[in-house]
Amino acid sequence: MTQTMTSPTSSQSDTTSDASSADDFILTPPAVFPYKEQQLTARARITEQMASRILMLDGAMGTQIQTYKLEESDYRGERFADIDQDVRGNNDLLVLTQPQMITDIHHDHLAAGADIIETNSFNGTRLSMADYDMQYLVPELNKTAAKIAREAADEFTAKTPEKPRFVAGVVGPTSRTCSISPDVNDPAFRNITFDELVLNYREATLCLIEGGVDLIFD
């Protein structure tokens, strides 16, 4: 697992488009990484804590969500009640439709002693959201997931300032890979390019940072 230290800034806007499918999205990445100074601040804070104590990571988000035994209507909420696509299993969507539930899970992990909590954004890329035809939600999903986790972490930090809590932005794998062919009869075929994967991950990562995470887990 690769870890990249980061920190939020409120002045940075996202660089996403409103593409309708995973195949036609266009992203224009900034020429210079916009969070360098904040990155150094987060790294310093975490390094300082790690010098004096072991930092505990939270538990699994997905298995905690399963304990709620959610139905299709729970995933949809009011906002997506009338869409044609089934969304049950789209756990990332719950930051929009069941935010209190996600907050409660973060609180449970923090109360159990977690120093670092992970955002509910494992599938928050356009490629992954294409399975639910929800690519357009990627910026909102990631920023909201980060905001929910940030608020939970800050609430617990305020109670015990000597033990600050941190937020890790999670960027999971996609359903496509440029290392092997999805077609056993055509080993040379690829259904995505490396550059397209970079843009997918970059979009999700920058949105998580803008939302308030301290570091990235990918």
Residue pairs with C-beta under 8 A, 6 or more apart in sequence:
1 217
1 218
2 216
2 217
2 218
3 168
3 215
3 216
3 217
4 39
4 215
4 216
4 218
5 39
5 40
5 42
5 43
5 46
5 214
5 215
5 216
6 35
6 38
6 39
6 42
6 169
6 208
6 209
6 213
6 214
6 215
6 216
7 35
7 38
7 39
7 41
7 42
7 209
7 213
7 214
8 35
8 38
8 146
8 150
8 209
8 210
8 211
8 212
8 213
9 34
9 35
9 38
9 209
9 210
10 210
12 34
12 35
12 206
12 209
12 210
13 210
14 139
14 143
14 203
14 206
14 207
14 210
15 27
15 28
15 29
15 30
15 203
15 206
16 25
16 27
16 138
16 139
16 203
16 207
17 25
17 26
17 27
18 136
19 25
19 26
19 126
19 135
19 136
20 135
20 136
21 130
21 135
22 126
22 127
22 129
22 130
22 135
25 126
25 135
25 199
27 199
27 202
27 203
29 199
29 202
34 206
35 209
38 209
42 166
42 214
42 215
45 164
45 166
45 214
46 55
46 166
46 214
46 215
49 55
49 115
49 164
55 115
55 116
55 166
56 113
56 114
56 115
56 116
57 114
57 115
57 116
57 118
57 168
58 106
58 109
58 110
58 114
58 116
58 117
58 118
59 109
59 112
59 114
61 91
61 105
61 118
61 120
61 122
62 91
62 122
64 105
64 108
65 91
65 94
65 101
65 105
68 74
68 101
70 88
70 94
70 98
71 88
72 86
72 87
72 88
73 81
74 97
74 98
75 87
75 88
75 89
75 90
75 93
75 94
75 97
75 98
76 83
76 87
76 97
77 96
77 97
77 98
78 97
79 96
79 97
80 87
80 93
80 97
85 132
85 133
85 134
86 132
87 93
87 132
87 134
90 123
90 129
90 131
90 132
90 134
91 120
91 122
91 123
92 120
92 121
92 122
92 123
92 124
92 128
92 129
92 141
92 145
93 132
93 134
93 137
93 141
94 101
94 102
94 120
95 102
95 120
95 121
95 141
95 144
95 145
95 148
96 137
96 140
96 141
96 144
99 144
99 148
102 120
102 145
102 148
103 148
103 151
103 152
105 120
106 117
106 148
106 149
106 152
106 153
107 152
107 155
107 156
109 117
110 117
110 152
110 153
110 156
110 165
111 156
114 165
115 163
115 164
115 165
115 166
116 165
116 166
116 167
116 168
116 215
117 149
117 152
117 153
117 165
117 166
117 167
117 168
118 149
118 167
118 168
118 169
118 170
118 217
119 142
119 145
119 146
119 148
119 149
119 167
119 168
119 169
119 170
119 208
119 211
119 213
120 145
120 148
120 149
120 170
121 141
121 142
121 145
121 146
121 169
121 170
121 171
121 172
121 204
121 208
122 170
122 171
122 172
123 129
123 172
124 138
124 141
124 142
124 145
124 170
124 171
124 172
124 204
124 207
124 208
125 138
125 171
125 172
125 174
125 200
125 201
125 203
125 204
126 135
126 138
126 200
126 203
127 174
127 175
127 176
127 192
127 197
127 200
128 172
128 174
128 175
129 135
129 137
129 138
129 141
131 175
138 203
138 204
138 207
139 203
139 207
141 207
142 169
142 204
142 207
142 208
142 211
143 207
143 208
143 210
143 211
144 211
145 169
145 208
145 211
146 167
146 169
146 207
146 208
146 209
146 210
146 211
146 212
146 213
147 211
147 212
149 167
149 212
149 213
150 167
150 211
150 212
150 213
153 165
153 166
153 167
154 165
156 165
157 163
157 164
157 165
166 214
166 215
167 212
167 213
167 214
167 215
168 213
168 214
168 215
168 216
168 217
169 205
169 208
169 209
169 211
169 213
169 215
169 216
169 217
170 208
170 216
170 217
170 218
171 201
171 204
171 205
171 208
171 216
171 217
171 218
172 218
174 192
174 197
174 200
176 182
176 191
176 192
176 197
177 192
178 190
178 192
178 193
178 194
178 197
181 187
181 188
181 189
181 190
182 189
182 191
183 189
201 218
205 216
205 218
208 216
209 216
